[in-house]
């Protein structure tokens, strides 16, 4: 509750006097406040330096690998289109010959086209499957690394902020909590 003396003095006092009086009433300690701001700034700077930039680098590397995989898939699609185009050209050239040659050429061209299409499709599917598996594996590895890094950062930061050496149980508990939060 605000005292009657405080309310009576409020209109006559300056703003700084009023702020000082409120701080004293609620137990505000400016040195503790400055120390908390300094500690928080140090923790923020450490996390920014140690975690933010490495995570951005890992994400950028992964994005570049994904783009390269998509470029390779597009190149394979072009090769498939070229193979189909070449197969149709062979069919057109073969049709200008004799009936026997036309029949033989049509059969050969269709077989070639089918074989090329199956081969190109198989290669494209294999490359896409490999790229997906690589991306999934890399994602799992990066998530595991991220969990490990964040857990160790949480343990180190907690130890520094708390100002004491953490026991193995404390470290294990903090690591588990950080892992659970990252998994969510």
N, C-alpha and C positions, 0 to 999 in steps of 0.2 A: 504494500500500500504506500502511496505517496504521502509524505507528511505534510501537515498544514503549513509548517514553516517554509517548506520547499515551494509550495504553491504560492505563498504570499511573497516570496522573494523572486519568483520567476518573472513577473512583468518588469521589475526594476533592474534585474541583472542583465548583463550582456549575454550574447549567445555562447561565448566561450565559457563564461562562468556557469551558465546553465548546463552546458555539456559536461564540464568538470564535475558539477554537483551530481548530475545523473550518473556519471561514471563512478563516483565515490559511493553513491547510493547502491548501485548494483554490483560493486566490487570489481570494476574494470581496472586491469593492471596493464599499463601501456608497454612495459618491458616484456611482459609475457606475450602480449599481442604481437609485438615486433618480432620476437623470437619465433612465434608460430608462423608468421608470414615468411620469415627467412627460411625456416625448415621446409615449409610447403614449397617455396620457390626452388630450393635445392632438389627436392624430390622430383618436381616437375622438370627441371633442367636435366636431371639424370635420366629420367624416363625418356625424355625427348632425344637425348644424345644416344642412349644405349639401346632403345627399343624402336623408336619411331622410324628412324632412317634405315636401319637394317630390314625392317619389315617392308618398307616401301621398295627397297632394292630387290628383295625376294619376289615381291608381287610384280615388279616391272620385268624381271627376268622371266617369270612364268608367262606374262602376257606376250613377250617377244617369242617365246617358244611356241605358244599356241598360234600366234600369227604365222610363224614359219610353217607349222603343220598345215594350216589352212591354205597357204600358198602352194605347198606341195600337192595337196589334194586338188586344187584348181588346175595345176599343171597336168596332173593325171587325167582330169576331165578333158582337157584340151587334147591330150594324146589319144584318148578314147574317141573323141570327135574326129581327129585326124585319121585314126584307123578305120572308122566307119566311112569317112570320105574316100579314103584310098580303096576300100573294098567296093564301094559303089562305082568308082572309076574303072576298076578292073572289070566289073560287070558290063559297063557301057562299052568298053573296048572289045570285050569278048563277043558282044552281040553283033558286031560288024562282020564277023567271020562266017564261016560255013555253019550249017545247021548242026553238024556233029560237034564242031568246035564250040559253037554257041552253047550246046547242051553241056559239054564237058567244062567249058569256062564258067557257066552258071553254077554248076555243082561245085567246082573248085572255089569260086568266089564266095558262094554261100558258106561253104565249109571254113574258108579262110576268115570270112567276116565273123562267123559264129565263134571260131577259135579265138580270134583277136578280141572280140567283145567279152568272151568268157575270161580270157587271160587278163584283159584290162580291168574288168570288173573284179576279178579275184585279187589283182594287185591293189586296186583302189580300196577294196574292202579290208584287205590285210593291213594296208597303211593306215586307214582310218581306225581299225581295231587296235593296232599298235599305238597310234597316237592317243586314243582314248585311255588305253591301259597305262601309257606313260604319264599322261596328265593325272590320272587317278592316283598312280603310285607317287608321283611328285607332290600332289596335293596332300596325301597322307603323310609323306615324309616332312613336308613343310609344316603341317599342323602339329606333328609330333615335336618338331624342333621349336615351333612357336610355343607350345605348351611348356616344354622344358625351359625355354628362355624366360617366359613370363613367370613360371614357378620360381626359378632361381632369382629373378629380379624381385619378386614379392618377398622371398625369404630374406634377401640381402637388405632390401629397403625397410622391411619390418624390423630387422635387427638394428639397423642404423637409427631408425626413428625411435624405437623402443629404448635404445641405448644399452642393450644387454646382449649377451651371447645366448642364442636360442638353443634349446636342447634338441636332441634328435626327434623327440615326439612333437615339439613345437614346429620344427621344420617340416616334418612329415604331414602334420595337420594343415599347415599353410599351403604346402604343395598340393595336397588333395583338394583343398578348397579352391585354389586357383585353377586346377585342372577341371573341376566340376563346372566352374563358371565359364571357362573357355569352351567346354563341350556343349553348354547350353547355348 
